[in-house]
Amino acid sequence: MAATRLIALHINKGKTVGQCLADRTDYSQNEKKTDNGKYISAYGCDPRTCDEEFLFSKRQYEHITGRHQAHDVIAYQIRQSFKPGEVTPEEANKIGYELAMRWTKGKHAFIVATHIDRAHIHNHIIYNSTSMDCTRKFKNFFLSGMAVARLSDLLCLEHDLSVIDRRPYDEREKRTDFPKRPTYRDSICEAIDAALQKKPKSFEELIHFLQEDGYQYKPGKQPALKGPDQKRFIRFRSLGEGYSVEELAAVIAGNAEHRSKFQSKNRTGTGSMQTQNSRRMSFLIDIQEKMHEGKGRGYVTWAKNFNLKQRAEAMLFMREHKIESFEELVRRADEASGQADDFLNSVKADETRLQEIAVLKTHIVNFSKAKPVFDAYKASGYSKKFFEEHRDVLTLRRAAKKAFDEYLAAHPDQKSLPRVKELNAEYAEILSRKKKNYQSYRAVRKENEEWQIAKSLVAAILQEETRQEEEQRRQQNQEKSH
């Protein structure tokens, strides 16, 4: 287990760049802390003269590029602390060297000094902010400290060391819990919840209860409410799920159940999956196939390192999810896949039903509008001339009649067609359910992808171990035969 921290080193007030570099490097290479310099390694520089080499590269950078920054970062330091008793100084220095090499990609000179003067062995990694070719500077990006920690965890796994259990931000305990400031929309939703408790018999009565509480109502195409302290009206449709005019009307009519938005905020279930740490795993690269495609040695080297990192990511994934065996991993992956399929099937079924309701409502409206024309057509003795004059309306009525017959044939338990009001209530209920299931499906789909990739990676690791064991057994048999 290793804790890391990335620190940008600047020029101290009253000192030169050379003095600051010498102070930092001298402290890291303290003989008492490194067993007389035994646990010091370097890349692209000599540990004894690294401060001068760093300074020289910066002067070369200014000469080549012509750039000069007043408040420049002169170097970066990575502190890597290991769990007491888990690693030797030699191994700690080796891990620190690998961390610096991977982090800088071999483009920046660095030194690694392993301190053994504390109960916990720790590394001081100092790398030059200027590249070795003196043409670029290291670009410190957003959340780079977390990237260093992730890379350090991967290296610890590769060396069979433990890693820190980093919980997602949402699962951490907050030191100070500040009360959330209520919004105008939350206040209106609370007022609507209280008004619904009074069991209004109509939407108009619901509005009456709200007006008694001091709210102003603005009818029209987009009905809206305004509280006593509000400056502007807020539309019902912008209050969130369950608070639109159609949804509230369905609740009042008894065709749907009202769900307060404040209850849904405390809900647990599939939404908790979104708080899990998103990983960046990927399937392994088939190196042999890429070589047949004409890839060179450089790509092969990169692909081997990439596959090694993905295997380490998979082992880290299993450790974070407390999985002890491949069988348990397969079971959890199958559960995630089945859950994603269930949500997807539910969304597709709801989409089909929504289309059926929309088509049926259209036919009902067309049939109703065509009634006066059909009555006149019937009174004319079904005149062909009248039919040709009103062909469009009568054709829509005929199509609607055919659709009604097919609907009643498909639903033998229903003796008559549902009313438009009932269809509207059903449509609102199904639409609300579909939105929730689709949000859950998106969260579960991402998690399912991670489980499937992890299963594939671990299966490849086990297959490689089996192949190595068979190869070792074959060599032993050959040695015995000789």
C-alpha angles and dihedrals in degrees: 000000000000131000115206139195130185115212127187111217117216134182113281118231112269095014136097127238091255093052092049093049091048092050093051097044093043092054093049091050096048107152094220091055098043100041094256093319094307094128100049124110132171144191126208093359145051113259090222094056102023094119092055092045091050090050092048092052090053092053089049089050091054091046093050100040101025090225125136128176123198095208099034127164103243097190144341128238127205117197112201116185122188131207111267113265095007100098139029122234091249093052092044091054091048092051091047091051091051091047092052093045094051093042095051093032088225093292098109130055115239146169127217117206117184114207118207099174093100134060088254118057111229140178129228106204114186118182129180116255088216118075121243092252089054093231103100144039127223109261111220105210134199114289091005089148090062090049090054090049092051092049090048090052091053091052091048090053091049088054093046094250127139122257133216115264100236109192121205116266093250091057096052122102112253117228094211124026109203116196113254114246110237117236127220089251091054090050091052092048091051090051091050091049090052092047092051089055087065089064100236114205095215141013089255090057090050089055089049090056090050092049089053087057091055101266123138119221125211114193125199138091091325108031114209143181134217126197127219094264098036125108097200138037118253118214121234092232091060094055093084138250115341097021105082119114092252094049093047091048090052090051093050091048089053094244095114140027119242116234117195115227089225091061092049091055090063094044119122126203133077091000090069088065089070091064093061118107110271111228131208100221123149138183119271121266117243098231095186091054091049090051090054087053089059103262115160134231093269091059091046091054091049092047092052091052090045092052090047091053092048091053090051090049090053093052090048089050091053092048093050091050092045094238114164103183142027090242091059090048091053091049093050091046091051090049091052091048092049092048091051091049091050093053092045093050090049091051092049092048091050091049090053092050092047090054091049091051092048092050093045092050090051091052092048091052092046092048092050094048092049095054097093091046092048092049089053090046090052092048090052089061091254091297115198090216092055090047092053090049091052100028096132096053095043092046090054089050091051091050090049092050090051091049091050091053092049091048094051090046090053091047105043091168090067117076095189140021119274118253122253090245090056091047091051091052092048091047092053092048094048092044091053091049092047092053092051093047092047092052089049090047092054091052094045092045092059092047091047090054090054092049093049093048091047090050091050093048095048091047089054090049092051091046091052091048090050091050092050092049091051091048091049091048091050092051091049091052090050092050091050092049090054 
